[in-house]
Amino acid sequence: MAATTVLVKEYVGVSLVIMMGMGQITPPVGINEFVIHGVAKKYNVSTATIYSGVIPFVIVEVVAVYLLTLFREVVLRLPNSMGVLATLD
């Protein structure tokens, strides 16, 4: 029972971090894109160019979330190898 609870907590934590990262680079919020636009103003880079440059990163993150959903054990591989979860039981 404790291992399942840890799996859920770890999985939620990892997926939350990945989703927050995706939220920072995708519209409508896309705070990182506004920063890039501010830096690239002097080079006359349009917002559309910045958004089109982000598409490959979003695709990679969606695939990562999909794989983590399919193989939840991947989330616990590093903590298991360090022995962190043994202290939580």
Summary of the structure (lengths in Angstrom):
residues: 89
radius of gyration: 17.8
end to end distance: 9.4
largest distance: 56.9
contacts: 202
relative contact order: 0.16
helix: 83%
strand: 0%
